[in-house]
Amino acid sequence: MRLSLDALIVLDAIDRKGSFASAASELHRVPSAITYTIQKLEQDLDVLIFDRSGHRARLTPAGQELLREGRPLLDAAAALEARVKRVATGWEPELRIAVGDLIDFDVLLESVAAFDRIGGETRLRFLHEGYGGVWDALYTGRADLAIGAPDEAPPGGGFRSQPLGQVEFVLAVAPQHPLAREPQPIPMQTIRAHRAVSVGDSSRTLQPRTSGLLTGQPTLTVASQRDKLAAQLAGLGVGFLPRRNAAPYLASGQLIELLAEEEKQIALLNVAWPSKSRGNALRWFLEHLSSDSVKQRLCEQLEQDEAVCD
């Protein structure tokens, strides 16, 4: 390659410092070494980088373009160097985090801000998964950490987990839905006759899971809890919603809570990760997510006096 990072470093120093001599001082080199580097660069590229016709060498248009396009390369090289050093000290280049659909991502962003404050420079990549898809992301190697994995791990082992908390659900419909006019508690066979709104399991390999659906019940499947809430607000079906999501709409009358002839649904959520993972960023998140206050923020029931989390 005719263009080297060292030549770009020299060119950048000359432009910033204003002269060959000042660049030599900053780079701790003799002026003749700076001059030689620029001359060789001009020879290799077969272009003039500096106009030397005046009292002071000035960048030619070609030199200006080379410097403008070359500086991002210098920044990328510096970032790569720093990242390699971090990897050598145990920090992962990237941590892929699968987030379950029952986790409030706005709250999880507080954890990202806390990670930034400790100088964690590992790249974070979030995957949003529905229901058992959180486990599937770990199982298929798409994620290094799962937050909000429901119930138990899939068979086969290879994962470790710690409890995150629990989320309470409420059975709800829009006021215009036929079930809103039924005497309560409502028999399950009556509910079964009406369409349920359900979040689809995003698993790619594992057997998809279902929850809150009755045998033979017609179903409208959506991609997220946000979509599920919107569909039920529109009167398009019945279903269990996280109480924290439904609370403001129950208070305003946009949703009606139903009493059914079965116990309330509670989802047990976990933090999970591959057993062999050891990176510093993963360790930080595991310690952070073991805090009672963090777990409460991730699982708390908004608009209520008490949180549901343990």
Secondary structure as UniProt FT lines:
FT   HELIX           5..17
FT   HELIX           20..26
FT   TURN            27..28
FT   HELIX           31..45
FT   STRAND          50..51
FT   STRAND          58..59
FT   HELIX           61..88
FT   TURN            89..90
FT   STRAND          94..100
FT   TURN            101..102
FT   HELIX           105..117
FT   TURN            118..119
FT   STRAND          123..129
FT   TURN            131..132
FT   HELIX           133..139
FT   TURN            140..141
FT   STRAND          145..150
FT   TURN            155..156
FT   STRAND          159..173
FT   TURN            175..176
FT   HELIX           178..181
FT   HELIX           188..192
FT   STRAND          196..199
FT   TURN            215..216
FT   STRAND          219..222
FT   HELIX           225..233
FT   TURN            234..235
FT   STRAND          238..242
FT   HELIX           243..252
FT   STRAND          256..257
FT   STRAND          266..274
FT   TURN            275..276
FT   HELIX           280..289
FT   HELIX           292..299
FT   TURN            302..303
//
